Amino acid sequence: MRNRMIAGNWKMNKTYSEGVVLAQGLARELEGGTGSVDVVVAPPAVDLKGVAEVIEQEQAPFALSAQNVYWEESGAFTGETAPGMLNAIGATYCIIGHSERRGYFGETDEDINRKAKALMAHDIVPISCCGEPLEVREAGEHVAFVVDQIKKDTEGLEIEDPSKYVIAYEPIWAIGTGKTATADDAQEVCGAIRKTLAEIFGQEKADGIRILYGGSAKPENVAGFLEKEDVDGALVGGASLKADSFAAMVKAAM
Ligand code: 13P
């Protein structure tokens, strides 16, 4: 079955040295291990190498994720990072399609699909984000909206090992607002996502793909989400910026 996953998206927070301190703190908090829970941290690009070194030195029980990637191998793409560059510093996951990248930087479903293919060709696990804005939720069209994103984002993907493709459902109205979706809201959409994945990849594959919830997830509410059949973990923003609160969420998932 699916191992739970708790992933921390630091977004554009923490300088290099602050990132090292946070990773060291997390290594200490989690030194007893994380059981069957897969723990991932996604620092800003310039912090990745420093966090990779902490993971190696401390034998820390968490994996390293980037927050973005470009799909080309190399070349004249100023400001971008290639998948092979992530391999070279030990990042084994990469967030793609976060609503902040879709909203502020114009990332499209087609871009997200290309990024997923490039990452998977480099054996980097995509954490592919989806989620609806408030007006879509209020119109009652959230399930259809997210299902459409999933179909476009996964088009033509070949998933051999379903543990190596992760989806994060993050309703945009719940991100950084303190307004969480209810566990039932999350289950409604995560259940629809799994059904869509089963139509595309077959039930067995769909049953192996982790679907995370994100949006004001914190130590006090994470257990309620994890109780739901199709919610396999959390993608955490604000509460991942302190070692103790993030570790508490990992422990709640164990
Ligand atoms: P918050 O947990 O700060 O709401 O952020 C969620 C998120 O966007 C994680 O990717």
Residues whose N, C-alpha, C, O or C-beta is under 5 A from the ligand:
A	BS01	13P	N9 A174 I175 G176 T177 G214 G215 S216 A217 L235 V236 G237 G238 A239
